[in-house]
Amino acid sequence: MHDFCFTIPYGLVIMIGGVIGYLKKGSVASLGGGVGTGIGSHLRWILESESFFEGEEFISCLGY
């Protein structure tokens, strides 16, 4: 299984956690952090899956 298969569920869990934190405590920081990180995870999934289906290797800024 490729690593980008885990980014969608991970991003959704992070986004849901941010929304729950906002709804329970009214924390705008929780909402922004959760949704922002979830969106970032989904953007990474888009980049990795596009390069995978084009037959290229995706090199992240971390070097792997």
Beta strands, then each sheet from edge to edge (+ up, - down):
end
